[in-house]
Amino acid sequence: MKKLPIHTISLNDQDFIANPYEELAKYRSELPIFYDPGYDRIFVNLHEDISTILRDKRFGRGMLHLYSREELGWPPPDPRLAPFRRFQDHVFMDMEGSAHARLRGLVSKVFTPRQVESLREKLEATTHALIDAVPKDAPFNFVSEIAEPLPVAMIADLLGIPEPIRPNLRPWSSAIVKMYEMNYSDEDVENANQAADSFMKTVLDLAAERRAQPQDDLISLLSTAELDGSRLTDEELAATSIFLLNAGHEATVNGSSLGLMTLLKYPDALAELKEAIEAGEGDALLKTAVNELLRFDTPLPMFERYVLEDMEYKGYEFKRGQELALMYISGNRDENRFEKPDDVILTRSDNPLLTFGLGTHYCLGAPLARLELQTVFRILLERLPGIHLVGDPKFTDGFVIRGLAELMVSG
């Protein structure tokens, strides 16, 4: 059996965050699978391996559906994280087995294509309003002025979050998702605990109101949804609502910002999309274009899986309890799977992008994300056909949730 190559990767190096692709290409060629002792994870870089592992039941998002902490040799949960864990322990994305099937089934009953489609008119109106508000004769930050407020408004509408509460949503979400990075500080822990506690209380209060006076929103529907005689507990409902809001806007904020940056850096692709929109054929091209932009620059570059049993994979020994870092951002540029992976081909039809995952954990919010990105790019290029970059984009300091802090543009 082969020994895993050992290599150190600098995920939080700012240069790597901004442009990891040359280094990732070397990994695919020379180190498709390697072990990093600092992160104590096995990194997987090829599309074939990532897609195989995502569908293989011997790997999972969690392990506690099969083993106790004592059996795994894990220490007790960190008491410092109790408020954050109160939220995170009920997030179905991190579950496996019957617990995952139950919660995902309940959410799927109410988070339907009809619910997503009901947002189309509001989505278009909100996009127009945000563009109306930006300066007409001066640069503006696309991230803060359009990319951030738009998906927050959409998912808040879908959930039924009242307007006075909405200014808190983005700060709460930003604090919580800091905990998904590979390195976080004591300050990050404190901020995430406070955000999770405030967020949970807010949603629980709303759920109690909606049970008494239901409305046509997801919190009302989740509070009454039933599957095989089972309903969500209060904490499951609150955690699920928070997760839908976090997942429903974090990826879209970064996907729209990175996607626009790509279009503005690749003038031929931008011209192709503008011409299609001007000719009334934009909707057809935008369907493949959005997938291509999400493949080309991946907003959620890495997801993890646990090895659920001792096994051999590609001649390597994987031990129960080891963690795998699946590098979606590398798999999405894999020259073994994509023709001309470093080119932006907006008409690319053979495009098995990894961005939304695969298998039982495929992203439930993918249709909403695609609708939001198709809408914002269409309206933006209709309203601001001369849009162009002003200065260099600035990335945030995280890799696991990778995006821009600043994308200065002018129309």
C-alpha positions as CSV (number, residue, x, y, z in Angstrom):
1,M,0.0,0.0,0.0
2,K,1.3,3.4,-1.0
3,K,2.3,6.0,1.6
4,L,0.4,9.3,1.4
5,P,2.7,12.1,0.2
6,I,3.1,14.8,2.8
7,H,2.9,18.5,1.8
8,T,2.1,21.8,3.5
9,I,-0.5,24.0,1.9
10,S,-1.0,27.7,2.9
11,L,-4.7,28.0,2.6
12,N,-4.9,31.4,4.4
13,D,-2.0,33.0,2.5
14,Q,-3.5,36.1,0.8
15,D,-1.8,35.5,-2.5
16,F,-3.1,31.9,-2.6
17,I,-6.6,33.0,-1.8
18,A,-6.5,35.6,-4.6
19,N,-5.0,33.2,-7.2
20,P,-4.6,29.6,-6.2
21,Y,-4.9,28.1,-9.7
22,E,-1.2,27.7,-10.7
23,E,-0.5,25.9,-7.4
24,L,-3.6,23.8,-7.7
25,A,-2.5,22.7,-11.2
26,K,0.8,21.5,-9.8
27,Y,-1.1,19.5,-7.2
28,R,-3.3,17.8,-9.8
29,S,-0.2,16.9,-11.8
30,E,2.2,15.9,-8.9
31,L,0.2,15.6,-5.7
32,P,-3.4,14.7,-6.6
33,I,-3.9,13.3,-3.0
34,F,-1.6,14.4,-0.1
35,Y,-1.6,14.7,3.7
36,D,-1.0,18.0,5.4
37,P,0.1,17.4,9.0
38,G,-0.6,21.0,10.0
39,Y,-4.2,20.9,9.1
40,D,-4.3,17.1,9.8
41,R,-6.3,16.5,6.6
42,I,-6.0,14.6,3.4
43,F,-6.3,17.0,0.5
44,V,-8.0,15.7,-2.7
45,N,-7.6,17.7,-5.9
46,L,-8.9,15.7,-8.9
47,H,-12.5,16.0,-10.2
48,E,-12.7,12.2,-10.6
49,D,-11.7,11.6,-7.0
50,I,-13.9,14.4,-5.5
51,S,-17.0,13.3,-7.4
52,T,-16.4,9.6,-6.4
53,I,-15.9,10.4,-2.7
54,L,-19.0,12.6,-2.6
55,R,-21.1,9.7,-3.8
56,D,-19.4,7.0,-1.7
57,K,-21.2,6.0,1.5
58,R,-17.9,5.2,3.2
59,F,-17.4,8.9,3.6
60,G,-19.6,11.3,5.5
61,R,-20.1,14.8,6.6
62,G,-20.2,13.5,10.2
63,M,-19.4,10.3,12.2
64,L,-21.6,10.5,15.3
65,H,-24.4,8.6,13.5
66,L,-22.2,5.5,13.6
67,Y,-19.8,6.0,16.5
68,S,-19.7,7.6,19.9
69,R,-17.1,10.3,20.7
70,E,-15.5,7.7,23.1
71,E,-15.2,5.1,20.3
72,L,-13.5,7.7,18.1
73,G,-11.2,8.9,20.8
74,W,-12.6,12.4,20.4
75,P,-12.6,14.8,23.4
76,P,-15.8,16.2,24.8
77,P,-17.3,19.2,22.9
78,D,-15.5,22.4,23.6
79,P,-17.7,24.2,26.2
80,R,-16.6,27.6,24.8
81,L,-18.6,26.8,21.7
82,A,-21.9,25.8,23.4
83,P,-24.0,28.7,21.9
84,F,-22.5,28.1,18.4
85,R,-23.0,24.3,18.8
86,R,-26.6,24.8,19.7
87,F,-27.1,26.0,16.2
88,Q,-24.5,23.9,14.3
89,D,-25.5,20.6,15.8
90,H,-28.9,20.9,14.2
91,V,-27.7,21.8,10.7
92,F,-28.8,19.0,8.4
93,M,-25.9,19.6,6.0
94,D,-23.5,18.1,8.6
95,M,-25.7,15.1,9.3
96,E,-25.8,11.6,7.8
97,G,-28.1,8.7,7.8
98,S,-31.7,8.9,9.0
99,A,-31.2,12.3,10.8
100,H,-30.1,13.9,7.6
101,A,-32.9,12.2,5.5
102,R,-35.5,13.4,8.0
103,L,-34.5,17.0,8.2
104,R,-33.7,17.3,4.5
105,G,-37.0,15.7,3.6
106,L,-38.9,18.2,5.8
107,V,-37.1,21.2,4.3
108,S,-37.6,19.8,0.8
109,K,-41.3,19.7,1.4
110,V,-41.5,23.5,1.8
111,F,-38.4,24.8,-0.1
112,T,-40.0,24.1,-3.4
113,P,-39.5,25.3,-7.0
114,R,-42.8,27.2,-6.6
115,Q,-41.3,29.1,-3.6
116,V,-38.2,30.0,-5.5
117,E,-40.2,31.1,-8.6
118,S,-42.4,33.3,-6.4
119,L,-39.3,35.5,-5.8
120,R,-38.7,36.3,-9.4
121,E,-40.7,39.5,-9.6
122,K,-39.3,40.8,-6.2
123,L,-35.8,39.8,-7.3
124,E,-36.0,41.9,-10.5
125,A,-37.5,44.9,-8.6
126,T,-34.8,44.7,-5.9
127,T,-32.0,44.5,-8.4
128,H,-33.3,47.6,-10.3
129,A,-33.7,49.5,-7.0
130,L,-30.1,48.7,-5.9
131,I,-28.8,49.8,-9.3
132,D,-30.9,53.0,-9.1
133,A,-29.1,53.8,-5.8
134,V,-25.5,53.5,-7.0
135,P,-23.6,56.6,-8.2
136,K,-24.0,57.3,-11.9
137,D,-20.8,59.3,-12.3
138,A,-18.5,57.7,-9.8
139,P,-17.1,54.2,-8.9
140,F,-19.0,52.0,-6.5
141,N,-18.3,48.8,-4.6
142,F,-20.4,46.1,-6.3
143,V,-19.9,43.8,-3.3
144,S,-21.4,46.1,-0.7
145,E,-23.9,47.9,-2.9
146,I,-25.5,45.1,-4.8
147,A,-24.0,41.6,-4.2
148,E,-24.5,41.6,-0.4
149,P,-28.0,43.3,0.0
150,L,-29.7,41.4,-2.9
151,P,-29.5,37.8,-1.7
152,V,-30.1,38.8,1.9
153,A,-33.3,40.5,0.8
154,M,-34.4,37.5,-1.2
155,I,-33.8,34.8,1.4
156,A,-35.2,37.1,4.1
157,D,-38.4,37.4,2.0
158,L,-38.5,33.7,1.5
159,L,-38.2,33.0,5.2
160,G,-40.4,35.9,6.2
161,I,-37.9,37.9,8.3
162,P,-39.5,41.3,9.2
163,E,-37.7,44.4,7.8
164,P,-36.6,45.8,11.2
165,I,-34.5,42.7,11.8
166,R,-32.9,42.4,8.4
167,P,-29.9,44.7,9.1
168,N,-28.7,42.2,11.6
169,L,-28.7,39.2,9.2
170,R,-25.5,39.8,7.3
171,P,-23.4,40.6,10.4
172,W,-24.8,37.6,12.2
173,S,-24.1,35.3,9.2
174,S,-20.6,36.7,8.7
175,A,-19.7,36.0,12.3
176,I,-21.1,32.5,12.2
177,V,-19.4,31.4,9.0
178,K,-16.0,32.5,10.3
179,M,-16.1,29.3,12.3
180,Y,-16.0,27.3,9.0
181,E,-12.5,28.5,8.2
182,M,-9.5,26.4,9.0
183,N,-8.1,28.9,11.6
184,Y,-10.3,31.0,13.8
185,S,-9.4,33.2,16.8
186,D,-10.9,33.5,20.3
187,E,-12.5,36.7,19.1
188,D,-14.1,34.8,16.2
189,V,-15.5,32.3,18.7
190,E,-17.0,35.0,20.9
191,N,-18.5,36.7,17.9
192,A,-20.0,33.5,16.5
193,N,-21.4,32.5,19.9
194,Q,-23.1,35.9,20.3
195,A,-24.4,35.8,16.7
196,A,-25.7,32.3,16.9
197,D,-27.4,33.0,20.3
198,S,-29.1,36.2,19.0
199,F,-30.1,34.6,15.7
200,M,-31.6,31.5,17.3
201,K,-33.6,33.6,19.7
202,T,-34.9,35.8,16.9
203,V,-36.0,32.9,14.8
204,L,-37.6,31.0,17.7
205,D,-39.6,34.2,18.6
206,L,-40.7,34.4,14.9
207,A,-41.7,30.8,14.8
208,A,-43.9,31.2,17.9
209,E,-45.6,34.1,16.2
210,R,-46.1,32.2,12.9
211,R,-47.6,29.2,14.6
212,A,-50.2,31.5,16.1
213,Q,-50.7,33.5,12.8
214,P,-49.2,31.6,9.8
215,Q,-48.1,33.5,6.8
216,D,-46.9,32.4,3.3
217,D,-43.3,32.1,4.2
218,L,-40.8,29.4,5.0
219,I,-40.7,29.9,8.8
220,S,-44.5,29.4,8.8
221,L,-44.3,26.3,6.5
222,L,-41.3,24.8,8.4
223,S,-43.2,25.2,11.7
224,T,-46.0,23.1,10.5
225,A,-44.3,20.8,8.0
226,E,-44.7,17.1,8.7
227,L,-43.1,14.0,7.2
228,D,-44.1,10.5,8.3
229,G,-45.5,11.9,11.5
230,S,-42.4,13.9,12.3
231,R,-42.0,17.6,12.7
232,L,-39.1,19.9,13.3
233,T,-38.3,20.7,16.9
234,D,-37.9,24.3,17.9
235,E,-34.1,24.2,17.8
236,E,-34.2,22.3,14.5
237,L,-36.5,24.9,13.0
238,A,-34.3,27.8,14.1
239,A,-31.1,26.2,13.1
240,T,-32.5,25.2,9.7
241,S,-33.8,28.7,9.1
242,I,-30.4,30.2,10.0
243,F,-28.6,27.7,7.8
244,L,-30.9,28.5,4.8
245,L,-30.2,32.2,5.3
246,N,-26.4,31.7,5.6
247,A,-26.1,29.2,2.7
248,G,-28.7,31.1,0.7
249,H,-26.7,34.3,0.6
250,E,-23.0,33.7,1.4
251,A,-22.4,31.6,-1.8
252,T,-24.5,34.0,-3.9
253,V,-22.7,37.1,-2.6
254,N,-19.4,35.6,-3.5
255,G,-20.6,33.9,-6.7
256,S,-22.0,37.1,-8.1
257,S,-18.9,39.1,-7.2
258,L,-16.4,36.6,-8.5
259,G,-18.6,36.1,-11.6
260,L,-18.7,39.8,-12.4
261,M,-15.0,40.1,-11.8
262,T,-14.4,37.2,-14.3
263,L,-16.7,38.8,-16.9
264,L,-14.9,42.2,-16.5
265,K,-11.5,40.5,-16.8
266,Y,-12.5,38.6,-19.9
267,P,-13.8,41.1,-22.4
268,D,-14.7,38.6,-25.1
269,A,-17.0,36.7,-22.7
270,L,-18.5,40.0,-21.5
271,A,-19.1,41.1,-25.1
272,E,-20.7,37.8,-25.9
273,L,-23.1,38.0,-23.0
274,K,-24.0,41.7,-23.7
275,E,-24.7,40.9,-27.3
276,A,-27.0,38.0,-26.4
277,I,-28.9,40.2,-23.9
278,E,-29.3,43.1,-26.4
279,A,-30.6,40.6,-29.0
280,G,-33.2,39.3,-26.5
281,E,-31.4,35.9,-26.3
282,G,-29.8,36.5,-22.9
283,D,-31.9,34.1,-20.9
284,A,-30.7,31.1,-22.8
285,L,-27.0,32.0,-22.7
286,L,-27.2,33.0,-19.0
287,K,-28.2,29.4,-18.0
288,T,-24.9,28.0,-19.2
289,A,-23.0,31.2,-18.4
290,V,-23.8,31.2,-14.7
291,N,-22.7,27.6,-14.4
292,E,-19.4,28.4,-16.2
293,L,-18.7,31.4,-13.9
294,L,-19.4,29.3,-10.8
295,R,-17.0,26.7,-12.2
296,F,-14.3,29.1,-13.3
297,D,-14.0,30.8,-9.9
298,T,-15.5,28.7,-7.1
299,P,-17.0,30.7,-4.2
300,L,-17.0,27.7,-1.8
301,P,-13.7,26.1,-2.7
302,M,-13.4,23.3,-0.2
303,F,-15.8,20.9,1.6
304,E,-14.9,18.2,4.1
305,R,-15.7,14.5,4.5
306,Y,-14.8,12.0,7.2
307,V,-13.5,8.5,6.5
308,L,-16.2,6.3,8.1
309,E,-14.3,3.0,8.0
310,D,-10.7,1.8,7.5
311,M,-10.3,1.4,3.7
312,E,-8.0,1.5,0.8
313,Y,-8.5,4.3,-1.8
314,K,-6.3,4.5,-5.0
315,G,-3.7,2.4,-3.2
316,Y,-3.6,4.6,-0.1
317,E,-4.6,3.6,3.4
318,F,-7.4,5.7,4.8
319,K,-8.1,5.3,8.5
320,R,-11.4,5.7,10.2
321,G,-11.9,9.2,11.5
322,Q,-9.5,10.9,9.1
323,E,-10.7,14.1,7.5
324,L,-10.6,14.8,3.8
325,A,-10.4,18.3,2.3
326,L,-12.2,18.1,-1.1
327,M,-10.8,20.9,-3.2
328,Y,-13.8,21.8,-5.4
329,I,-11.8,24.8,-6.7
330,S,-9.2,22.4,-8.1
331,G,-11.7,19.8,-9.4
332,N,-13.5,22.6,-11.3
333,R,-10.3,23.4,-13.2
334,D,-9.3,19.8,-13.8
335,E,-7.9,19.4,-17.3
336,N,-8.7,15.7,-17.1
337,R,-12.4,16.5,-17.1
338,F,-12.9,19.9,-18.7
339,E,-11.8,21.0,-22.1
340,K,-9.8,24.2,-21.9
341,P,-10.5,24.6,-18.1
342,D,-8.7,27.9,-17.8
343,D,-10.8,29.5,-20.5
344,V,-14.2,31.1,-19.9
345,I,-16.6,29.4,-22.3
346,L,-20.1,30.8,-21.6
347,T,-21.7,28.2,-23.8
348,R,-20.0,25.2,-22.1
349,S,-22.7,22.5,-22.0
350,D,-20.6,19.6,-20.7
351,N,-20.0,21.2,-17.3
352,P,-20.2,18.9,-14.3
353,L,-19.2,21.6,-11.9
354,L,-18.7,20.6,-8.3
355,T,-19.8,24.0,-6.9
356,F,-23.1,22.7,-5.5
357,G,-21.8,19.3,-4.4
358,L,-23.1,15.9,-5.5
359,G,-25.1,13.0,-4.0
360,T,-27.3,13.2,-1.0
361,H,-25.8,16.5,0.1
362,Y,-26.3,18.3,-3.2
363,C,-27.2,21.9,-2.4
364,L,-31.0,22.5,-2.0
365,G,-30.5,26.2,-2.8
366,A,-28.9,25.7,-6.2
367,P,-32.0,26.7,-8.2
368,L,-32.3,29.9,-6.1
369,A,-28.6,30.8,-6.5
370,R,-28.8,30.3,-10.3
371,L,-32.0,32.4,-10.6
372,E,-30.4,35.2,-8.6
373,L,-27.1,35.2,-10.6
374,Q,-29.0,35.0,-13.9
375,T,-31.2,37.9,-12.9
376,V,-28.5,40.2,-11.5
377,F,-26.1,39.7,-14.5
378,R,-28.9,40.3,-17.0
379,I,-30.2,43.5,-15.4
380,L,-26.8,44.8,-14.6
381,L,-25.6,44.5,-18.2
382,E,-28.9,46.0,-19.4
383,R,-28.7,48.9,-17.1
384,L,-25.0,49.5,-17.0
385,P,-23.7,48.3,-20.4
386,G,-20.4,50.2,-20.0
387,I,-19.6,48.7,-16.6
388,H,-15.8,48.2,-16.1
389,L,-13.3,47.6,-13.3
390,V,-11.8,50.5,-11.4
391,G,-8.7,49.3,-9.6
392,D,-7.8,45.8,-8.5
393,P,-10.4,43.6,-6.7
394,K,-9.7,42.9,-3.0
395,F,-10.3,39.4,-1.6
396,T,-11.5,38.7,1.9
397,D,-9.1,36.8,4.2
398,G,-10.8,33.4,4.2
399,F,-10.4,30.5,1.8
400,V,-13.2,28.1,2.8
401,I,-15.8,30.8,2.0
402,R,-13.9,32.7,-0.6
403,G,-15.0,36.0,-2.0
404,L,-14.3,39.7,-2.5
405,A,-14.4,42.4,0.0
406,E,-14.2,45.0,-2.7
407,L,-15.0,45.1,-6.4
408,M,-14.9,48.7,-7.5
409,V,-16.7,49.3,-10.8
410,S,-18.2,52.1,-12.8
411,G,-20.9,52.1,-15.4
